Amino acid sequence: MSKEQLHEIGQRRHEPAPGDVQALLWEIARLRAIAARADQYLIGPNSLIRDVLRRELDECACVQEQQRMREELFKKG
């Protein structure tokens, strides 16, 4: 989930909309799975495993947000 999506859910934390808890649980499960795979990949002997991890991380909303921020900083610099 993006930072904006998480913020919107946070704004409703006292009156959760249907599906908010489920969405957060799926996000947590997805992040746990990535962390578990990262642990396996980084133990591996070759760069192919790291390339797979890089592709998976590139699909994460939070990583995409960070990449856009870096791109904007480099454009201004």
C-alpha positions in Angstrom: 0.0 0.0 0.0 1.2 3.5 -0.7 1.9 6.0 2.1 -1.2 7.9 1.0 -3.4 4.8 1.3 -2.1 4.1 4.8 -2.6 7.7 5.8 -6.2 7.6 4.6 -6.8 4.4 6.7 -5.1 6.1 9.6 -7.5 9.0 9.4 -10.4 6.6 9.8 -8.8 4.6 12.6 -11.5 5.5 15.1 -14.2 4.6 12.6 -12.7 1.9 10.4 -14.4 1.5 7.1 -15.3 -2.1 6.0 -12.2 -3.7 4.5 -9.6 -1.4 6.2 -8.5 -4.1 8.6 -8.4 -6.7 5.9 -6.4 -4.5 3.6 -3.9 -3.8 6.4 -3.6 -7.5 7.2 -2.9 -8.3 3.6 -0.3 -5.6 3.4 1.4 -7.0 6.5 1.3 -10.5 5.1 2.8 -9.3 1.8 5.6 -7.5 3.6 6.3 -10.4 5.8 6.6 -12.6 2.7 9.0 -10.2 1.0 11.1 -10.1 4.1 11.2 -13.9 4.3 12.2 -14.1 0.6 14.8 -11.4 1.0 16.4 -13.4 3.8 16.5 -16.5 1.5 17.7 -14.5 -1.5 20.6 -12.8 0.3 21.9 -16.0 1.6 22.1 -17.3 -2.0 25.4 -17.6 -3.9 24.7 -15.5 -7.0 23.3 -12.2 -8.2 20.3 -13.8 -10.0 18.7 -14.2 -6.5 19.4 -10.5 -5.7 17.9 -9.5 -9.1 14.7 -11.4 -8.2 14.5 -9.5 -4.9 15.1 -6.2 -6.7 12.2 -6.8 -9.1 9.9 -7.7 -6.2 10.9 -4.6 -4.3 10.4 -2.4 -7.3 6.8 -3.5 -7.3 6.2 -2.2 -3.7 4.4 1.1 -3.4 6.7 2.4 -0.7 9.8 1.6 -2.8 8.2 3.3 -5.9 7.5 6.4 -3.8 11.1 6.5 -2.6 12.4 6.1 -6.2 10.2 9.0 -7.4 11.4 11.2 -4.5 15.1 10.4 -5.4 14.4 11.1 -9.1 12.9 14.5 -8.2 15.9 15.3 -6.0 18.3 14.5 -8.7 16.4 16.6 -11.3 16.5 19.6 -8.9 20.2 19.0 -8.0 
